[in-house]
Amino acid sequence: MGQPVAFQGANMVLRAPKGQEETVQDLHTFTNGLCSVSCWELSAEELAEVTRTGRIFLSVFSGRTQPPVFLGSENTVRDVCADYGVWRR
């Protein structure tokens, strides 16, 4: 499973709900009120599978639908967020 990682420019930390601290990790994010960005690191095995298949799956634990999301490299996501505010390097 991808692991959330802190990154330069993050300005908020989302914490585990009370009682779930052992199973839910902190999530460092950049937010400007219009978009929220997190950074994830894949294991060597996961990266090999993504390289082999060219596919990434996204799971959102929010019921029956998914909010608008965007996956991409740091530069690609920065370009998208530039439309919604500043994400400083």
C-alpha positions in Angstrom: 0.0 0.0 0.0 1.3 3.5 -0.8 2.6 5.4 2.2 1.8 9.0 2.8 4.9 11.2 3.1 5.6 14.7 4.2 6.7 17.0 1.4 8.0 20.5 1.0 5.1 23.0 0.7 2.7 21.0 3.0 0.9 23.3 5.3 -1.6 21.1 7.1 -1.6 17.7 8.8 -4.7 15.5 8.9 -4.6 13.3 12.0 -6.2 9.9 12.6 -9.6 9.9 14.3 -9.5 9.3 18.0 -9.1 5.6 18.6 -7.7 4.8 15.1 -4.2 6.2 15.7 -2.6 2.8 15.4 -4.2 2.0 12.0 -4.4 5.4 10.3 -1.3 7.5 9.5 -0.9 11.3 9.6 -1.5 12.8 6.2 0.6 15.9 5.3 -1.2 18.1 2.8 -1.0 21.4 1.0 -4.2 23.2 1.0 -5.3 26.7 -0.1 -9.0 26.3 0.6 -9.8 25.3 -3.0 -7.5 22.2 -3.5 -5.8 19.7 -1.2 -2.7 17.8 -2.2 -1.1 14.8 -0.5 2.1 12.9 -1.5 2.4 9.1 -1.5 5.3 6.8 -1.9 5.0 3.3 -3.4 7.0 0.3 -2.4 9.4 -1.3 -4.9 6.8 -4.0 -5.6 4.0 -1.6 -6.2 6.2 0.6 -8.4 7.1 -2.4 -10.5 3.5 -3.4 -10.9 2.5 0.2 -12.0 5.5 0.2 -14.4 4.4 -3.1 -15.8 0.7 -2.4 -16.1 0.7 1.4 -16.5 -2.3 1.5 -14.1 -3.0 3.1 -10.7 -6.1 2.5 -8.7 -7.6 5.1 -6.4 -9.7 4.1 -3.3 -11.7 6.8 -1.5 -13.3 5.8 1.8 -16.4 8.0 1.5 -19.3 5.7 0.7 -20.9 5.3 -2.7 -19.2 8.0 -4.7 -15.8 9.8 -5.2 -15.1 13.5 -4.9 -13.2 15.1 -7.8 -9.6 13.8 -7.6 -6.4 14.1 -9.7 -3.4 11.9 -9.8 -0.1 12.9 -11.3 3.6 13.7 -10.8 4.6 16.6 -8.6 5.0 18.9 -11.6 1.7 17.9 -13.1 -0.2 18.4 -9.9 1.5 21.7 -9.3 0.3 22.8 -12.8 -3.3 21.9 -12.0 -3.2 23.6 -8.6 -1.8 26.7 -10.1 -5.3 27.3 -11.4 -6.6 27.3 -7.8 -3.9 29.2 -6.0 -0.3 29.1 -5.0 1.7 26.0 -3.9 5.1 27.3 -3.0 8.3 25.2 -3.6 
